[in-house]
Amino acid sequence: MSVAESPAAPTPASAPPGSSPEPPRGALLSPAVRQELRATLELAWPVVVTQLGTMAMSLVDIAMVAPLGADALAGVGIGSSIHWMFATLLFGVLLALDPLISQAWGAGEHERVPILAWQGTWIAIFGGAVVGLLHLNGRWIFTLLDQPDAVADQAAAYFGGMAGGVMPFLLFVVGRSLLGGMGITRPVMVVTLLANGVNALADWVLIRGAFGAPKLGALGAGLATTTTRWAMVVALLLYLLRFRQRLDLRPRRPDAARIARIFRIGMPIGLQNAAEFGVFAAAGTFAGWLGAEALAAHQVALNLAAFAFMVPVGVSVAAAIRVGQAIGAGAPDDAARAGKVAMALGAAFMAATGLVFLSFPGLLAERFGGEPEVIARATDLLRIAAAFQVADGIQVVASGALRGAGDTRTAMVANLIAHWCFGLPFGYALAFWAGLGAKGLWWGLTGSLIVAAALLAGLFLRGGWRRLGRVHA
């Protein structure tokens, strides 16, 4: 029976009792490391495909909007950045479900899993409604950020179209955490891949005005994403109904104590994510001060870099699950090994993407840049992006490993220091005082990611998380 069909019990990462922990002569990896590598890859690859599928929807949005001009492309880009800055706070809170569910599952406390999932569902419903309302009539946000009028109009239209998409996004995160904590990742991947077809069709109809529909431009891009997210939630719910005989999925009332505990664990994750997304949103705001072409180029390069980033994000989810299950099973040494293997995987992949960005930046930028000036600027930025790929992979996987261990506060502090105390001021100085423009902003981002990687990897390797024990809610 496949992993997609049955909840997976935690797989011990250590070698069987009595076996030698040393690798056989001529082998590069010990049996325990090879076993952990296989287990991590088995969990990670569906999540990686899921993340790539999610990001592919954004790239399709950009490709569909690019022919409308630099103002529309820049507006959708900055609108998306501000949307994620709002949504990622609650997204981070819900990531607390990863250690809670995976550790409960690893400890054999299966009855707690649906209880936790329902508390996350209530957070998604009420929080999604509040954040969604903030998306309506959002023109003032982009005026406050001093964006050009034409760009602000396009951004506000896209932002408004995304209003109804916050809640389903958060509900999907809850479903993903429920299944992922049990070691089931493939159904989420399948749903996301199918959603790409829905999104492409919705973009074609709502942005371009196919089949006699009105051409809604940036507003259509937002509405297409909202429509797709609701379709994803419905599809995942239908799959979850398969487990109603194995897990007690009947509705639970909101439990204030458990919700408060989820917030205590998850709010640092949310603030950490908001710090990281926020620094890129701030960089986008600064790029907008340099003109629509600079902002459009920034968004093209950022989305291509984000596409590559989805792979270590998927590995970080697997790291959180493996570390959490090992801690739930009372095996901290296995948890440490899981985190180290996952960080090595993330770094190896991002080294490869760095070479691609360095070798073919123009070819990549041409696919999404639209106007020649935008393509030329995006090409320069992708060369800079090559410099931070490995650091970006290490920092996100280390964050996932710490999250699985229940240590979320130190990761939050590390990101705040790296991005807001170092990277953003450094980038601003290079962009405006040194006259490097958007390239200066990206060198600042490079510095912040290197600092974040050093801090987060160091925190995990030092092992302070071992003192925390299990987390409960």
Secondary structure, DSSP 8 states (H G I E B T S, - for coil): --TTTS-------S--TTS-SS--TT-SS-HHHHHHHHHHHHHHHHHHHHHHHHHHHHHHHHHHHGGG-HHHHHHHHHHHHHHHHHHHHHHHHHTTHHHHHHHHHHTT-TTHHHHHHHHHHHHHHHHHHHHHHHTTTTHHHHHHTT--HHHHHHHHHHHHHTGGGHHHHHHHHHHHHHHHHTT--HHHHHHHHHHHHHHHHHHHHHTT-GGG----THHHHHHHHHHHHHHHHHHHHHHHGGGTTTS--S-----HHHHHHHHHHHHHHHHHHHHHHHHHHHHHHHHHHT-HHHHHHHHHHHHHHHHHHHHHHHHHHHHHHHHHHHHHTT-HHHHHHHHHHHHHHHHHHHHHHHHHHHHSHHHHHHTT--SHHHHHHHHHHHHHHHHHHHHHHHHHHHHHHHHHTT--HHHHHHHIIIIIIIIHHHHHIIIIIS--THHHHHHHHHHHHHHHHHHHHHHHHHTGGGGT-----
